Amino acid sequence: MKFRFVVAWFISTHLFIAMFWKLGDSQLVPQGTYYLFLWAILVTTPLLICLFFILFWIKTEHSLTWTQSFQTLGYKKPDKKQLLVCAILVLFIFIGHFILIEVNIHMGVPVALDPDWIFLLFQLIITAGIFEETFYRGFLFRFLRPGRTFLSAAILSGLLWSLGHLLDLAAGANKHILSSMTGSMIAAILLMVPIAYIFERGKNVIWGGILVHLAIDFFCLLNIGRRSPTYYFGLLNIIQSGTVLFSAIAAFPLVNWLIPEKRKNKNLVQLIEAMLNPFKNKNVNFSRRWFWLGSFIGFVFAFFLLIGFGLFLDTKYTLNRFKEAKEPELVGIAGNYFLDKQYEKSRVAYEIVLEKNPNNYDANYFLGSLYSNYLWPRNYSKAAFHIQTAFNLRQSKENLYYYGWVLFMAGQLQESEKIFQQYLDQQLGAKDPNAWEDLGIVLLKESKKNAAQKAFETALLKDPHFSGLDRIKNEIKNISFEPNLEIDKPNIEFPEQ
C-alpha cells in the first residue's frame, strides 16, 4: 500500500475524531456523573465509527467476510507465546508503577484511585487498547509492511501513532494537556518498534499489544497530587520514562527467546541472534549463552537497585541532617520542606523536633496541618491531637476553630460540637455566621435537626448579606432530607521563610 494512501486515512480519520470531540464537548455541561458518562460516550463513539469504516473498506476492497476482516486487523485466536512475552513486560511495567507510587507516598504526595476510574477505564480500553492498536498496528503497520522492511514499516506507522496524540489538543491547550500529550508522543516513539515487533512475531495477533499498551496507560487511572517541586517531578519522569524504555528494550530478547524465528543464522545476523536469543542459538557455546542471559538479568536488577539505593541514600542523609540539627534550626528546615511541598520530609523533621521538645508550638501546629491536609492517607486523629496541643500552647480563636474542623473530619462529632460552642461563646466568635453554619452541619450529622435549624437561622441573623446566604437557605430548606454536608476547610498558617 502506498504511504500517501495511508496518510490520507490517518488525516481523514483524525480530523473527523477531532471535530466530533470539539462539537460534542461544546454541548456538554461539565457537572455530575451523567456528564462523565456522556463524555465517555463522546470520546469513544468517533473511534468506533472510524474502525467500522476501516473494516468495511477491508471487506469490500479484498472481498472478505466480516470475520475475515476482523482477522486481518489482528483479532485472531491469541498466541500463547506472545501473551507470555507481554505478561512478562506487563510485570516489569507494574513494578515501575509501584516504584513511582511509593516515591509519591514517600514524598507526601497523595495517591489514590481516581473517583471516576470506571469511566476512565472504559475510555482507556476503547482509545488506547482497541482503537490505537487496531488502527496503528492492525491497519497501518499491517498494510505498510508488504514491499518494505520491518523497520521502515514500524517507524512509519509509529511516527503516525506519535502524531496521532495531537488529538489531545481538541480538549484545549493548557499546560497540563500539553505536558501529558508530549509524554504520550515520546512514549509512542519509544514503543513503536517493540510493539510492532511483538505484533509481527506473534503471528500478527493484536492482543499482546493491547495488553502492554493498557498496562503502560494504567497510570491514567490514578489521581496523584500535583504539589511536588520541580526536581521531584523530574525524578518521577525519569522513573516513568525509564520503565517505558526498559520495557521497549526488554521486548526484543524476550520475543527472540520465546518466539524464535525459523531460519538459519548467518554472519552478522548470527551475532545479533547470539546476543538476543541465548537459548535457541545452537551455534553459540554454552558459556556465551549464559553470559548474555546473565547480562540481561543483571540489567533488570541494576535498574531497580539504583532507584532503591538512591532513595535509601536520600532518606539516610535527611535523617542524619535532622538528628544533628538543633531545635530552632530543625524547625526552620521542616518549614522549608513544608513550603517546598516535600511533606513527608517535613513530617519527619517536625516529629524529631517533638522528640526534643514536645511543647514546640510550630511542630504541633504544622504536624496537625500535614496530617489533616497534605499527607496521604489523611490521619485526622493524629491531626486532632497535635492541633489540641498547639491550642493549649497558644490559645487563639483560629486554632480553636481549626481544632473543631479537624474533630469533625475525624468523626468525633460530640467533641467537635463542644469546640464550636466554645468558639461561639467568645465575643468575636458569636458574630461569625460561618461558625454558626458549621455548628449546624455538626448538629445535623448528629441527627439534631431542630438544633441544626436554629444554628442555620442564627447564621442568617448574624449577617443576612454574607457570601454563604444562599447555601444556608438551601440547607434549611433540605434539612429534613439529611443532606451529606461537609464543613469547609478553614484557612491555615504557613511556616515563615
Secondary structure, DSSP 8 states (H G I E B T S, - for coil): --HHHHHHHHHHHHHHHHHHHHHHHTT----HHHHHHHHHHHHHHHHHHHHHHHHHHHHHHTT--HHHHHHHTT-SS--HHHHHHHHHHHHHHHHHHHHHHHHHHHTT--EEE-TTHHHHHHHHIIIIIIIIIIIIIIIIIHHH-TTS-HHHHHHHHHHHHHHHGGGGGGG---HHHHHHHHHHHHHHHHHHHHHHHHHHHTTT-SHHHHHHHHHHHGGGGEEE-----HHHHHHHHHHHHHHHHHHHHHHHHHHHHHS--SS---HHHHHHHHHH-TTT-TTS-HHHHHHHHHHHHHHHHHHHHHHHHHHHHHHHHHHHHHHHS-HHHHHHHHHHHHHTT-HHHHHHHHHHHHHH-TT-HHHHHHHHHIIIIISSS--HHHHHHHHHHHHHHS--HHHHHHHHHHHHHTT-HHHHHHHHHHHHHSTTGGG-HHHHHHHHHHHHHTT-HHHHHHHHHHHHHH-TTSTTHHHHHHHHHTGGG----------------
